[in-house]
Amino acid sequence: MFKNKPKQLSFLELHSHIKASALYSPESLLGLFNKFIDLSQFIPDSFYKAYYKYFGKHRSFSLESMLCAFFIQKILKLNTITQPRAVLFKSYELRTFCNFENVPSISTFSRFRKLFALEIEKLFNNIALFAHNIAFEHCPDLASTLIFDTTGLEPKVRENNPKFFQSLLRKTSKANPDLETNQVYSLVYSSLSKTSAANSNIRLMFINGHFCYALKFAVITNALGLPLAIHPLFNIDSSNSDPIEDKAVSDSKALLPCLEKLFSYIPNNFSTFSADSALDSANIYSTLKNSFNFSKIVIPLNKRANKNSTTSDPNIIISEDGIPICQKFNLPFKPEGICQGKNRSERFKWVCPLSSYKDGKRVCSCPQPCTSSKSGRMFYTYPDNLRSFPGINRNSQKFLNLYKKRVVIEQTIAHLKSYMGSDILPTRDHISLFSDFLLSAVSFLLLFILAHNIKLHCSKLTIKKLNKLKKLIA
């Protein structure tokens, strides 16, 4: 019997294995990180100048050492600054990995995040650009798709304590015994302060599926789930009385600055944009198509938007997803593809829903025909309405497949928050929280770059060889 050869790992399989190792055995990655990652190539010169200007020439630890310490914090899922410091005290191997002779104080770690927030953002931009180029090299189809979403970090402020809301609920219920439960909840919500007493940037919002006081961020990834842009939404007001509507408005306001930030350091070579129905707006489709040159916009329709529109034919209406509907029988017309004659604009061709092919010819079996033609009624729509025609047929399987890829941004956000410790932070300072979220994204991207560098140096790689490599350089 012949033994099966060990399966070689593809790049995406290697990346998945590296991510799994970061979750379940992060200590096994430190040797690989030391061998295959050079942090200095990503650190901007301005970061070096700002860091050494603050600490002076008689510094006890380098900039690379501090960044390595935060990398350890993220992959070991340590939430507070005291935890990585305690681990560094106990572990000679980790101190060697960070090149620390002495472990920095808690205040040094804390000040680092706040003082150098702008430089940490530049570092993230450099690493995101490098990872983006790698993604285009390996998976151009997935790398050319942008996915947008928003999320929130919930600091430990008084208003997020469940006892705070329950206390207000009891007082309101006691003062208004005649009101029903839903009315009491509505009254309590309307009486809540729009911002936290600890920090005015921590605002009341509906996010992550519930009401809370949070710092909101816009996140953009590609279809591989790589975070390419993180934009804080500290200055977007919550003025709507309906929190669900308020979320949709704030999401739409966040889109433009986030895209402008992204394309300030990454070239605009993306063809597809995807987001949830909160961005279903005619203005947004126009901006994405005309200002940012996306050829396909994958956003599901929102019920709050426009209803069916009429046409010159009283028997035909256009549904909100751009499909002609026969009003006689309430049936959608059948798509016949795109046609474009000489000196004519592009059109979508539709044929009568009751027509079919017989002996190679189209024949209409409608009992109440709209036309004398045997092939039945034909109708044309023009892709001027970008909401109805976002560069791809809304009812096609391709549209559904592209929208399914939007789940990767939710997985990435969950990874950054839950698995890298950004969701449970004791600090209330919005700058420090932003820096910490960026450092989580930096660590996430470095795992992707690590997979690329390993694949580059070890082309024929199997799980067995990878495990042996871990042991050799551990």
C-alpha positions as a Markdown table, in Angstrom:
| # | Residue | x | y | z |
|---|---|---|---|---|
| 1 | Met | 0.0 | 0.0 | 0.0 |
| 2 | Phe | 1.3 | 3.5 | -0.9 |
| 3 | Lys | 1.2 | 6.1 | 1.8 |
| 4 | Asn | -0.6 | 9.3 | 1.0 |
| 5 | Lys | 1.8 | 12.3 | 0.7 |
| 6 | Pro | 1.2 | 15.0 | 3.4 |
| 7 | Lys | -0.9 | 17.8 | 2.0 |
| 8 | Gln | 0.9 | 21.0 | 1.4 |
| 9 | Leu | -0.6 | 24.1 | 3.0 |
| 10 | Ser | -1.9 | 26.8 | 0.8 |
| 11 | Phe | -1.4 | 30.4 | 1.9 |
| 12 | Leu | -5.0 | 30.7 | 3.2 |
| 13 | Glu | -4.7 | 27.4 | 5.0 |
| 14 | Leu | -1.5 | 28.6 | 6.6 |
| 15 | His | -3.0 | 31.9 | 7.6 |
| 16 | Ser | -6.0 | 30.0 | 9.2 |
| 17 | His | -3.5 | 27.8 | 11.1 |
| 18 | Ile | -1.6 | 30.8 | 12.3 |
| 19 | Lys | -4.8 | 32.5 | 13.6 |
| 20 | Ala | -5.8 | 29.3 | 15.4 |
| 21 | Ser | -2.3 | 29.0 | 17.0 |
| 22 | Ala | -2.7 | 32.6 | 18.2 |
| 23 | Leu | -6.0 | 31.6 | 19.9 |
| 24 | Tyr | -5.0 | 28.3 | 21.4 |
| 25 | Ser | -1.2 | 28.2 | 21.7 |
| 26 | Pro | 0.1 | 31.8 | 21.2 |
| 27 | Glu | 3.5 | 30.9 | 22.9 |
| 28 | Ser | 4.3 | 28.8 | 19.8 |
| 29 | Leu | 4.3 | 31.8 | 17.6 |
| 30 | Leu | 6.8 | 33.9 | 19.4 |
| 31 | Gly | 9.8 | 32.1 | 17.9 |
| 32 | Leu | 8.3 | 32.4 | 14.4 |
| 33 | Phe | 7.5 | 36.1 | 15.0 |
| 34 | Asn | 11.2 | 36.8 | 16.0 |
| 35 | Lys | 12.5 | 35.0 | 13.0 |
| 36 | Phe | 10.2 | 36.2 | 10.2 |
| 37 | Ile | 8.9 | 39.6 | 11.3 |
| 38 | Asp | 11.0 | 42.8 | 11.3 |
| 39 | Leu | 8.9 | 45.5 | 13.1 |
| 40 | Ser | 11.4 | 48.3 | 12.2 |
| 41 | Gln | 10.4 | 48.2 | 8.5 |
| 42 | Phe | 6.9 | 49.3 | 9.4 |
| 43 | Ile | 7.7 | 52.0 | 12.0 |
| 44 | Pro | 7.5 | 55.5 | 10.5 |
| 45 | Asp | 10.4 | 57.9 | 11.1 |
| 46 | Ser | 8.1 | 60.3 | 12.9 |
| 47 | Phe | 7.3 | 57.6 | 15.5 |
| 48 | Tyr | 11.0 | 57.1 | 16.3 |
| 49 | Lys | 11.5 | 60.9 | 16.6 |
| 50 | Ala | 8.5 | 61.4 | 18.8 |
| 51 | Tyr | 9.3 | 58.4 | 21.1 |
| 52 | Tyr | 13.0 | 59.2 | 21.6 |
| 53 | Lys | 12.3 | 62.9 | 22.0 |
| 54 | Tyr | 10.0 | 62.1 | 24.9 |
| 55 | Phe | 12.2 | 59.5 | 26.6 |
| 56 | Gly | 15.6 | 61.0 | 25.7 |
| 57 | Lys | 18.8 | 59.2 | 24.8 |
| 58 | His | 19.1 | 57.6 | 28.3 |
| 59 | Arg | 16.1 | 55.3 | 27.7 |
| 60 | Ser | 15.8 | 51.9 | 29.3 |
| 61 | Phe | 13.8 | 50.3 | 26.5 |
| 62 | Ser | 13.5 | 50.7 | 22.7 |
| 63 | Leu | 10.4 | 51.5 | 20.7 |
| 64 | Glu | 10.5 | 48.0 | 19.2 |
| 65 | Ser | 10.5 | 46.5 | 22.7 |
| 66 | Met | 7.4 | 48.4 | 23.7 |
| 67 | Leu | 5.5 | 47.4 | 20.6 |
| 68 | Cys | 6.6 | 43.7 | 21.2 |
| 69 | Ala | 5.2 | 44.0 | 24.7 |
| 70 | Phe | 1.8 | 45.1 | 23.4 |
| 71 | Phe | 1.9 | 42.3 | 20.8 |
| 72 | Ile | 2.3 | 39.8 | 23.7 |
| 73 | Gln | -0.5 | 41.5 | 25.5 |
| 74 | Lys | -2.8 | 41.0 | 22.5 |
| 75 | Ile | -2.0 | 37.4 | 21.5 |
| 76 | Leu | -2.1 | 36.3 | 25.2 |
| 77 | Lys | -5.5 | 38.1 | 25.5 |
| 78 | Leu | -4.5 | 40.2 | 28.5 |
| 79 | Asn | -7.0 | 43.0 | 29.1 |
| 80 | Thr | -5.2 | 45.3 | 31.6 |
| 81 | Ile | -1.7 | 46.7 | 31.6 |
| 82 | Thr | -0.9 | 45.1 | 34.9 |
| 83 | Gln | -1.4 | 41.6 | 33.5 |
| 84 | Pro | 1.4 | 41.7 | 30.8 |
| 85 | Arg | 3.7 | 43.5 | 33.2 |
| 86 | Ala | 3.2 | 40.7 | 35.7 |
| 87 | Val | 3.8 | 38.0 | 33.0 |
| 88 | Leu | 7.0 | 39.8 | 31.9 |
| 89 | Phe | 8.3 | 39.8 | 35.5 |
| 90 | Lys | 7.8 | 36.1 | 35.8 |
| 91 | Ser | 9.0 | 35.0 | 32.3 |
| 92 | Tyr | 12.6 | 35.4 | 31.3 |
| 93 | Glu | 11.7 | 34.1 | 27.8 |
| 94 | Leu | 9.2 | 36.9 | 27.2 |
| 95 | Arg | 11.6 | 39.5 | 28.5 |
| 96 | Thr | 14.2 | 38.2 | 26.0 |
| 97 | Phe | 11.6 | 38.3 | 23.2 |
| 98 | Cys | 10.9 | 42.0 | 24.0 |
| 99 | Asn | 14.6 | 42.7 | 24.6 |
| 100 | Phe | 13.8 | 44.1 | 28.1 |
| 101 | Glu | 16.4 | 44.4 | 30.7 |
| 102 | Asn | 13.9 | 46.0 | 33.1 |
| 103 | Val | 10.1 | 45.8 | 32.8 |
| 104 | Pro | 8.5 | 49.2 | 32.2 |
| 105 | Ser | 6.2 | 50.6 | 34.8 |
| 106 | Ile | 2.4 | 50.6 | 34.5 |
| 107 | Ser | 2.4 | 54.4 | 33.9 |
| 108 | Thr | 4.9 | 54.0 | 31.1 |
| 109 | Phe | 2.7 | 51.5 | 29.3 |
| 110 | Ser | -0.4 | 53.7 | 29.9 |
| 111 | Arg | 1.3 | 56.9 | 28.7 |
| 112 | Phe | 2.6 | 55.2 | 25.6 |
| 113 | Arg | -0.9 | 54.5 | 24.3 |
| 114 | Lys | -2.1 | 58.1 | 25.0 |
| 115 | Leu | 1.0 | 60.1 | 24.0 |
| 116 | Phe | 1.7 | 58.3 | 20.7 |
| 117 | Ala | -1.8 | 57.6 | 19.4 |
| 118 | Leu | -1.2 | 59.5 | 16.1 |
| 119 | Glu | 2.0 | 57.6 | 15.6 |
| 120 | Ile | 0.4 | 54.2 | 16.4 |
| 121 | Glu | -2.2 | 55.1 | 13.7 |
| 122 | Lys | 0.6 | 55.8 | 11.2 |
| 123 | Leu | 2.1 | 52.4 | 12.1 |
| 124 | Phe | -1.2 | 50.7 | 11.5 |
| 125 | Asn | -1.5 | 52.5 | 8.1 |
| 126 | Asn | 1.9 | 51.2 | 7.0 |
| 127 | Ile | 1.2 | 47.6 | 8.1 |
| 128 | Ala | -2.3 | 47.7 | 6.5 |
| 129 | Leu | -0.8 | 48.9 | 3.2 |
| 130 | Phe | 1.8 | 46.1 | 3.3 |
| 131 | Ala | -0.9 | 43.4 | 4.1 |
| 132 | His | -3.1 | 44.8 | 1.4 |
| 133 | Asn | -0.4 | 44.3 | -1.2 |
| 134 | Ile | 0.2 | 40.7 | 0.0 |
| 135 | Ala | -3.6 | 40.1 | -0.2 |
| 136 | Phe | -3.7 | 41.3 | -3.8 |
| 137 | Glu | -0.7 | 39.0 | -4.6 |
| 138 | His | -2.4 | 35.9 | -3.3 |
| 139 | Cys | -6.2 | 36.5 | -3.6 |
| 140 | Pro | -7.0 | 39.4 | -5.9 |
| 141 | Asp | -10.7 | 38.7 | -6.0 |
| 142 | Leu | -11.1 | 38.7 | -2.3 |
| 143 | Ala | -8.7 | 41.6 | -1.9 |
| 144 | Ser | -10.6 | 43.8 | -4.3 |
| 145 | Thr | -13.8 | 43.8 | -2.1 |
| 146 | Leu | -14.2 | 46.3 | 0.6 |
| 147 | Ile | -16.6 | 45.7 | 3.5 |
| 148 | Phe | -17.8 | 48.4 | 5.9 |
| 149 | Asp | -19.3 | 48.1 | 9.4 |
| 150 | Thr | -19.4 | 50.0 | 12.7 |
| 151 | Thr | -18.9 | 48.7 | 16.2 |
| 152 | Gly | -18.5 | 50.1 | 19.7 |
| 153 | Leu | -16.2 | 49.6 | 22.7 |
| 154 | Glu | -18.0 | 49.8 | 26.0 |
| 155 | Pro | -15.8 | 51.3 | 28.7 |
| 156 | Lys | -16.4 | 50.6 | 32.4 |
| 157 | Val | -18.4 | 53.7 | 33.2 |
| 158 | Arg | -21.1 | 54.1 | 35.8 |
| 159 | Glu | -23.9 | 54.3 | 33.2 |
| 160 | Asn | -23.0 | 50.8 | 31.8 |
| 161 | Asn | -23.5 | 49.2 | 35.1 |
| 162 | Pro | -26.9 | 47.3 | 35.0 |
| 163 | Lys | -27.7 | 48.5 | 38.5 |
| 164 | Phe | -27.7 | 52.1 | 37.1 |
| 165 | Phe | -30.5 | 51.4 | 34.6 |
| 166 | Gln | -32.4 | 49.2 | 37.0 |
| 167 | Ser | -32.4 | 51.9 | 39.7 |
| 168 | Leu | -33.8 | 54.5 | 37.2 |
| 169 | Leu | -36.4 | 51.9 | 36.1 |
| 170 | Arg | -37.6 | 51.3 | 39.6 |
| 171 | Lys | -37.9 | 55.0 | 40.4 |
| 172 | Thr | -39.8 | 55.7 | 37.1 |
| 173 | Ser | -42.1 | 52.7 | 37.6 |
| 174 | Lys | -42.9 | 53.8 | 41.2 |
| 175 | Ala | -43.5 | 57.4 | 40.1 |
| 176 | Asn | -45.8 | 56.3 | 37.2 |
| 177 | Pro | -47.8 | 53.3 | 38.4 |
| 178 | Asp | -50.4 | 53.7 | 35.6 |
| 179 | Leu | -48.0 | 53.2 | 32.8 |
| 180 | Glu | -47.4 | 49.9 | 31.0 |
| 181 | Thr | -44.0 | 48.3 | 31.0 |
| 182 | Asn | -43.0 | 49.3 | 27.5 |
| 183 | Gln | -44.0 | 52.9 | 28.2 |
| 184 | Val | -41.9 | 52.9 | 31.4 |
| 185 | Tyr | -38.9 | 51.7 | 29.4 |
| 186 | Ser | -39.4 | 54.4 | 26.8 |
| 187 | Leu | -39.7 | 57.0 | 29.5 |
| 188 | Val | -36.4 | 55.9 | 31.1 |
| 189 | Tyr | -34.6 | 55.8 | 27.8 |
| 190 | Ser | -35.8 | 59.4 | 26.9 |
| 191 | Ser | -34.6 | 60.6 | 30.3 |
| 192 | Leu | -31.1 | 59.1 | 30.0 |
| 193 | Ser | -28.2 | 61.5 | 29.4 |
| 194 | Lys | -26.8 | 61.4 | 25.9 |
| 195 | Thr | -23.2 | 61.3 | 27.1 |
| 196 | Ser | -21.4 | 59.6 | 30.0 |
| 197 | Ala | -20.5 | 61.8 | 33.0 |
| 198 | Ala | -16.9 | 60.4 | 32.9 |
| 199 | Asn | -16.2 | 61.3 | 29.3 |
| 200 | Ser | -18.4 | 63.2 | 26.8 |
| 201 | Asn | -17.1 | 61.1 | 23.9 |
| 202 | Ile | -18.7 | 58.0 | 25.4 |
| 203 | Arg | -22.2 | 58.4 | 24.1 |
| 204 | Leu | -25.5 | 56.6 | 24.5 |
| 205 | Met | -26.2 | 54.5 | 21.4 |
| 206 | Phe | -27.8 | 51.3 | 20.1 |
| 207 | Ile | -24.9 | 49.1 | 19.1 |
| 208 | Asn | -23.8 | 45.5 | 19.4 |
| 209 | Gly | -27.5 | 44.6 | 19.7 |
| 210 | His | -28.3 | 46.6 | 22.8 |
| 211 | Phe | -28.3 | 50.1 | 24.4 |
| 212 | Cys | -25.1 | 51.2 | 26.1 |
| 213 | Tyr | -22.7 | 54.0 | 26.5 |
| 214 | Ala | -19.9 | 53.3 | 24.1 |
| 215 | Leu | -17.1 | 54.7 | 21.8 |
| 216 | Lys | -18.1 | 54.1 | 18.2 |
| 217 | Phe | -15.7 | 53.1 | 15.5 |
| 218 | Ala | -16.0 | 52.6 | 11.7 |
| 219 | Val | -14.1 | 49.6 | 10.4 |
| 220 | Ile | -13.2 | 48.6 | 6.9 |
| 221 | Thr | -11.9 | 45.2 | 5.9 |
| 222 | Asn | -11.4 | 43.3 | 2.7 |
| 223 | Ala | -13.1 | 40.0 | 2.0 |
| 224 | Leu | -10.2 | 38.2 | 3.7 |
| 225 | Gly | -11.1 | 40.0 | 6.9 |
| 226 | Leu | -8.0 | 42.2 | 7.1 |
| 227 | Pro | -8.7 | 45.5 | 8.9 |
| 228 | Leu | -7.6 | 48.2 | 6.5 |
| 229 | Ala | -9.1 | 51.3 | 8.2 |
| 230 | Ile | -10.3 | 52.1 | 11.7 |
| 231 | His | -12.0 | 55.5 | 12.1 |
| 232 | Pro | -13.2 | 56.8 | 15.5 |
| 233 | Leu | -16.6 | 58.4 | 15.5 |
| 234 | Phe | -16.2 | 60.7 | 18.5 |
| 235 | Asn | -17.9 | 63.8 | 17.0 |
| 236 | Ile | -21.0 | 62.3 | 15.4 |
| 237 | Asp | -24.1 | 63.5 | 17.4 |
| 238 | Ser | -27.0 | 61.3 | 18.4 |
| 239 | Ser | -29.9 | 63.6 | 17.7 |
| 240 | Asn | -32.7 | 61.2 | 16.6 |
| 241 | Ser | -35.3 | 60.1 | 19.1 |
| 242 | Asp | -35.4 | 56.6 | 17.4 |
| 243 | Pro | -32.1 | 54.9 | 18.3 |
| 244 | Ile | -32.4 | 52.4 | 15.3 |
| 245 | Glu | -32.8 | 55.3 | 12.9 |
| 246 | Asp | -30.0 | 57.1 | 14.7 |
| 247 | Lys | -27.6 | 54.2 | 14.1 |
| 248 | Ala | -28.4 | 54.3 | 10.3 |
| 249 | Val | -27.8 | 58.0 | 10.1 |
| 250 | Ser | -24.5 | 57.9 | 12.1 |
| 251 | Asp | -23.3 | 54.9 | 9.9 |
| 252 | Ser | -23.9 | 56.9 | 6.8 |
| 253 | Lys | -22.1 | 59.9 | 8.2 |
| 254 | Ala | -19.1 | 57.7 | 9.1 |
| 255 | Leu | -18.7 | 56.2 | 5.6 |
| 256 | Leu | -17.2 | 59.1 | 3.7 |
| 257 | Pro | -14.5 | 60.1 | 6.2 |
| 258 | Cys | -13.6 | 56.5 | 6.7 |
| 259 | Leu | -13.1 | 55.9 | 3.0 |
| 260 | Glu | -11.2 | 59.1 | 2.5 |
| 261 | Lys | -8.9 | 58.1 | 5.3 |
| 262 | Leu | -8.4 | 54.6 | 3.8 |
| 263 | Phe | -7.5 | 56.0 | 0.3 |
| 264 | Ser | -5.1 | 58.5 | 1.8 |
| 265 | Tyr | -2.6 | 55.6 | 2.3 |
| 266 | Ile | -4.0 | 52.7 | 0.2 |
| 267 | Pro | -4.5 | 52.9 | -3.6 |
| 268 | Asn | -8.1 | 52.7 | -4.8 |
| 269 | Asn | -7.9 | 49.5 | -6.7 |
| 270 | Phe | -11.2 | 48.0 | -5.3 |
| 271 | Ser | -14.1 | 47.0 | -7.5 |
| 272 | Thr | -16.8 | 45.9 | -5.0 |
| 273 | Phe | -18.2 | 47.6 | -1.9 |
| 274 | Ser | -20.4 | 45.8 | 0.6 |
| 275 | Ala | -22.2 | 46.9 | 3.7 |
| 276 | Asp | -25.5 | 46.3 | 5.6 |
| 277 | Ser | -28.8 | 47.9 | 4.9 |
| 278 | Ala | -28.1 | 50.9 | 7.1 |
| 279 | Leu | -26.3 | 52.4 | 4.1 |
| 280 | Asp | -29.2 | 51.9 | 1.7 |
| 281 | Ser | -29.5 | 55.4 | 0.5 |
| 282 | Ala | -29.5 | 56.9 | -3.0 |
| 283 | Asn | -26.9 | 59.5 | -2.1 |
| 284 | Ile | -24.5 | 56.8 | -0.8 |
| 285 | Tyr | -24.9 | 54.7 | -4.0 |
| 286 | Ser | -24.1 | 57.8 | -6.0 |
| 287 | Thr | -21.0 | 58.7 | -3.9 |
| 288 | Leu | -19.6 | 55.1 | -4.0 |
| 289 | Lys | -20.1 | 54.9 | -7.8 |
| 290 | Asn | -19.0 | 58.4 | -8.9 |
| 291 | Ser | -16.5 | 59.5 | -6.2 |
| 292 | Phe | -14.9 | 56.2 | -5.4 |
| 293 | Asn | -15.4 | 54.3 | -8.7 |
| 294 | Phe | -16.9 | 51.1 | -7.2 |
| 295 | Ser | -18.3 | 49.0 | -10.1 |
| 296 | Lys | -20.5 | 46.8 | -7.8 |
| 297 | Ile | -22.2 | 47.9 | -4.7 |
| 298 | Val | -23.6 | 45.1 | -2.5 |
| 299 | Ile | -26.0 | 46.6 | 0.0 |
| 300 | Pro | -29.4 | 45.0 | 0.7 |
| 301 | Leu | -32.5 | 47.1 | 0.5 |
| 302 | Asn | -33.9 | 48.8 | 3.6 |
| 303 | Lys | -37.7 | 48.9 | 4.2 |
| 304 | Arg | -37.5 | 52.5 | 5.2 |
| 305 | Ala | -36.5 | 53.5 | 1.6 |
| 306 | Asn | -38.6 | 54.1 | -1.5 |
| 307 | Lys | -41.5 | 51.9 | -2.7 |
| 308 | Asn | -42.3 | 50.7 | -6.2 |
| 309 | Ser | -42.1 | 53.2 | -9.0 |
| 310 | Thr | -44.4 | 53.6 | -12.0 |
| 311 | Thr | -43.6 | 53.5 | -15.7 |
| 312 | Ser | -45.1 | 54.8 | -18.9 |
| 313 | Asp | -46.9 | 51.4 | -19.2 |
| 314 | Pro | -49.8 | 51.3 | -16.7 |
| 315 | Asn | -49.5 | 47.4 | -16.7 |
| 316 | Ile | -45.9 | 47.5 | -15.5 |
| 317 | Ile | -44.3 | 48.9 | -12.3 |
| 318 | Ile | -40.6 | 48.7 | -11.2 |
| 319 | Ser | -40.0 | 47.1 | -7.8 |
| 320 | Glu | -37.7 | 48.6 | -5.3 |
| 321 | Asp | -34.9 | 46.2 | -6.3 |
| 322 | Gly | -35.2 | 47.3 | -10.0 |
| 323 | Ile | -37.3 | 44.4 | -11.5 |
| 324 | Pro | -40.3 | 45.1 | -13.8 |
| 325 | Ile | -43.5 | 43.6 | -12.4 |
| 326 | Cys | -46.6 | 42.7 | -14.5 |
| 327 | Gln | -49.5 | 44.1 | -12.6 |
| 328 | Lys | -52.1 | 41.9 | -14.4 |
| 329 | Phe | -50.7 | 38.7 | -12.9 |
| 330 | Asn | -48.3 | 40.2 | -10.3 |
| 331 | Leu | -45.4 | 38.3 | -11.8 |
| 332 | Pro | -41.8 | 39.6 | -12.3 |
| 333 | Phe | -40.4 | 39.9 | -15.8 |
| 334 | Lys | -37.7 | 37.5 | -16.8 |
| 335 | Pro | -34.1 | 38.9 | -17.3 |
| 336 | Glu | -32.6 | 38.6 | -20.7 |
| 337 | Gly | -29.2 | 40.2 | -19.9 |
| 338 | Ile | -27.6 | 43.4 | -20.9 |
| 339 | Cys | -27.8 | 44.9 | -24.4 |
| 340 | Gln | -26.1 | 47.9 | -25.9 |
| 341 | Gly | -26.5 | 48.9 | -29.5 |
| 342 | Lys | -24.3 | 51.2 | -31.5 |
| 343 | Asn | -24.4 | 54.8 | -30.1 |
| 344 | Arg | -26.8 | 53.6 | -27.4 |
| 345 | Ser | -26.5 | 53.5 | -23.6 |
| 346 | Glu | -26.4 | 50.3 | -21.7 |
| 347 | Arg | -29.8 | 48.7 | -21.0 |
| 348 | Phe | -31.2 | 45.7 | -19.2 |
| 349 | Lys | -33.6 | 43.6 | -21.2 |
| 350 | Trp | -36.7 | 41.9 | -19.7 |
| 351 | Val | -39.3 | 39.7 | -21.3 |
| 352 | Cys | -42.9 | 38.8 | -20.4 |
| 353 | Pro | -43.1 | 36.4 | -17.4 |
| 354 | Leu | -45.5 | 34.1 | -19.3 |
| 355 | Ser | -43.3 | 33.7 | -22.4 |
| 356 | Ser | -41.0 | 30.7 | -23.1 |
| 357 | Tyr | -38.9 | 29.2 | -25.8 |
| 358 | Lys | -40.5 | 26.7 | -28.2 |
| 359 | Asp | -38.5 | 25.3 | -31.2 |
| 360 | Gly | -35.9 | 28.0 | -30.7 |
| 361 | Lys | -38.4 | 30.8 | -30.8 |
| 362 | Arg | -39.9 | 32.8 | -27.9 |
| 363 | Val | -43.7 | 32.4 | -27.7 |
| 364 | Cys | -46.0 | 34.2 | -25.3 |
| 365 | Ser | -48.8 | 32.3 | -23.7 |
| 366 | Cys | -50.4 | 35.3 | -21.9 |
| 367 | Pro | -54.3 | 35.2 | -22.1 |
| 368 | Gln | -54.4 | 39.0 | -22.0 |
| 369 | Pro | -51.4 | 40.0 | -24.2 |
| 370 | Cys | -50.0 | 43.6 | -24.0 |
| 371 | Thr | -48.8 | 43.5 | -27.5 |
| 372 | Ser | -49.6 | 41.8 | -30.9 |
| 373 | Ser | -46.1 | 40.4 | -31.0 |
| 374 | Lys | -46.0 | 36.6 | -30.7 |
| 375 | Ser | -42.9 | 36.7 | -28.6 |
| 376 | Gly | -44.7 | 38.8 | -26.0 |
| 377 | Arg | -44.0 | 42.1 | -24.2 |
| 378 | Met | -40.4 | 43.2 | -23.9 |
| 379 | Phe | -39.2 | 45.9 | -21.5 |
| 380 | Tyr | -36.0 | 47.8 | -21.0 |
| 381 | Thr | -34.6 | 49.4 | -17.8 |
| 382 | Tyr | -31.6 | 51.7 | -17.7 |
| 383 | Pro | -29.0 | 51.6 | -14.8 |
| 384 | Asp | -29.4 | 55.3 | -14.0 |
| 385 | Asn | -31.0 | 54.5 | -10.6 |
| 386 | Leu | -28.0 | 53.2 | -8.8 |
| 387 | Arg | -30.1 | 52.0 | -5.9 |
| 388 | Ser | -32.1 | 49.7 | -8.1 |
| 389 | Phe | -29.1 | 48.8 | -10.4 |
| 390 | Pro | -25.9 | 48.9 | -8.2 |
| 391 | Gly | -23.8 | 47.3 | -11.0 |
| 392 | Ile | -25.1 | 43.8 | -10.3 |
| 393 | Asn | -28.5 | 42.2 | -10.4 |
| 394 | Arg | -29.9 | 42.1 | -6.9 |
| 395 | Asn | -31.7 | 38.8 | -7.5 |
| 396 | Ser | -28.7 | 37.0 | -8.8 |
| 397 | Gln | -26.7 | 34.4 | -7.0 |
| 398 | Lys | -23.6 | 36.4 | -7.5 |
| 399 | Phe | -25.1 | 39.3 | -5.4 |
| 400 | Leu | -26.0 | 36.8 | -2.6 |
| 401 | Asn | -22.6 | 35.2 | -2.7 |
| 402 | Leu | -20.9 | 38.6 | -2.4 |
| 403 | Tyr | -23.1 | 39.7 | 0.4 |
| 404 | Lys | -22.4 | 36.5 | 2.3 |
| 405 | Lys | -18.7 | 37.5 | 2.5 |
| 406 | Arg | -19.8 | 40.4 | 4.7 |
| 407 | Val | -19.7 | 38.0 | 7.7 |
| 408 | Val | -15.9 | 38.2 | 7.7 |
| 409 | Ile | -15.9 | 41.8 | 9.0 |
| 410 | Glu | -18.1 | 40.7 | 12.0 |
| 411 | Gln | -15.6 | 37.8 | 12.6 |
| 412 | Thr | -12.7 | 40.3 | 12.5 |
| 413 | Ile | -14.4 | 42.7 | 14.9 |
| 414 | Ala | -15.1 | 39.9 | 17.3 |
| 415 | His | -11.5 | 38.8 | 17.1 |
| 416 | Leu | -10.2 | 42.3 | 17.8 |
| 417 | Lys | -12.5 | 42.8 | 20.7 |
| 418 | Ser | -13.0 | 39.5 | 22.3 |
| 419 | Tyr | -9.9 | 37.5 | 21.5 |
| 420 | Met | -7.5 | 40.4 | 21.8 |
| 421 | Gly | -8.9 | 42.0 | 24.9 |
| 422 | Ser | -10.2 | 45.3 | 23.5 |
| 423 | Asp | -13.7 | 44.8 | 24.8 |
| 424 | Ile | -12.9 | 44.7 | 28.5 |
| 425 | Leu | -10.7 | 47.7 | 29.3 |
| 426 | Pro | -10.7 | 49.6 | 32.6 |
| 427 | Thr | -9.7 | 52.9 | 31.1 |
| 428 | Arg | -12.3 | 55.6 | 30.2 |
| 429 | Asp | -9.9 | 57.7 | 28.1 |
| 430 | His | -11.1 | 57.7 | 24.4 |
| 431 | Ile | -7.6 | 58.2 | 23.1 |
| 432 | Ser | -6.2 | 55.3 | 25.0 |
| 433 | Leu | -9.1 | 53.1 | 23.9 |
| 434 | Phe | -8.5 | 54.1 | 20.2 |
| 435 | Ser | -4.8 | 53.3 | 20.5 |
| 436 | Asp | -5.6 | 49.9 | 22.1 |
| 437 | Phe | -8.0 | 49.1 | 19.3 |
| 438 | Leu | -5.4 | 50.0 | 16.7 |
| 439 | Leu | -2.8 | 47.8 | 18.5 |
| 440 | Ser | -5.2 | 44.9 | 18.3 |
| 441 | Ala | -5.6 | 45.5 | 14.6 |
| 442 | Val | -1.8 | 45.8 | 14.2 |
| 443 | Ser | -1.3 | 42.4 | 15.9 |
| 444 | Phe | -4.0 | 40.9 | 13.7 |
| 445 | Leu | -2.3 | 42.1 | 10.5 |
| 446 | Leu | 1.1 | 40.9 | 11.7 |
| 447 | Leu | -0.2 | 37.4 | 12.0 |
| 448 | Phe | -1.2 | 37.7 | 8.3 |
| 449 | Ile | 2.2 | 39.0 | 7.3 |
| 450 | Leu | 3.8 | 36.3 | 9.4 |
| 451 | Ala | 1.9 | 33.6 | 7.4 |
| 452 | His | 3.1 | 35.3 | 4.1 |
| 453 | Asn | 6.8 | 35.4 | 5.2 |
| 454 | Ile | 6.7 | 31.7 | 6.4 |
| 455 | Lys | 5.2 | 30.7 | 3.0 |
| 456 | Leu | 7.8 | 32.8 | 1.2 |
| 457 | His | 10.8 | 31.1 | 2.9 |
| 458 | Cys | 9.2 | 27.6 | 3.1 |
| 459 | Ser | 7.3 | 27.1 | -0.1 |
| 460 | Lys | 6.5 | 23.3 | 0.3 |
| 461 | Leu | 5.1 | 23.5 | 3.8 |
| 462 | Thr | 2.9 | 20.9 | 5.6 |
| 463 | Ile | 1.5 | 20.9 | 9.1 |
| 464 | Lys | 4.2 | 18.5 | 10.2 |
| 465 | Lys | 7.0 | 20.7 | 8.8 |
| 466 | Leu | 5.4 | 23.8 | 10.4 |
| 467 | Asn | 5.2 | 22.2 | 13.8 |
| 468 | Lys | 8.9 | 21.1 | 13.5 |
| 469 | Leu | 9.8 | 24.6 | 12.5 |
| 470 | Lys | 8.1 | 26.0 | 15.6 |
| 471 | Lys | 10.1 | 23.6 | 17.8 |
| 472 | Leu | 13.4 | 24.4 | 16.1 |
| 473 | Ile | 13.2 | 28.2 | 16.6 |
| 474 | Ala | 11.2 | 28.2 | 19.9 |
